[in-house]
Amino acid sequence: MNRLVNTTVLSNFAAVRQLDLLRKVIGSLYLPTEVFGEILAGRLAGYAFYDGIEQHVTPISQSGWLHLVSMTPDELQQFVLLPPHLERGEAACLCMARQRGWGFLTDDRAARQKAREWDIPLSGTIGVLLLAILDGHLTLSEGNALLQQMIAQANYRSPTLDLGSLLP
């Protein structure tokens, strides 16, 4: 299934220099132009962990795994109707996911609530870390260490401090 990614998930993995882990676990992702704009604004605001992210973005890089996408006219019509408490990146992801039948990676509470209302397949940072453990890319200890780094370095407000409590 194709998936869109929001700034929150990208930020968490970029802050701990683990964008490659996100790519290994999930594969190619779709990046709305609105989300890319938020990333560029973050870089200008001093978030150095975004430096070099364009090397992962297609069409900027031929080998990119983050595919830049724009909203269609139908998606734009939905976009302008969404409540203002949703950021532009989240709103774009929601509209595109709904129209295209794609999944959505976000940690934003309001965006997750709207995604559930619209029956959009959903995951986020915790889901990616759990998949990384289940698929053998990380041990539980390594996953918990990354989670702690995300909390400290990306100011991630995690719903848990121990991934082990969420494993089957």
HUGI-V159571 format. One record per helix or strand of 3 or more residues. SS is the DSSP state (@ for helix, = for strand). FROM is the first residue (numbers start at 1). TO is the last residue. If there is no record, write none. Layout:
SS_FROM_TO ; SS_FROM_TO
This chain:
=_3_5 ; @_7_15 ; @_19_26 ; =_29_32 ; @_33_44 ; @_48_50 ; @_53_56 ; =_66_69 ; @_73_79 ; @_88_100 ; =_103_105 ; @_109_117 ; @_125_134 ; @_140_153 ; @_163_166
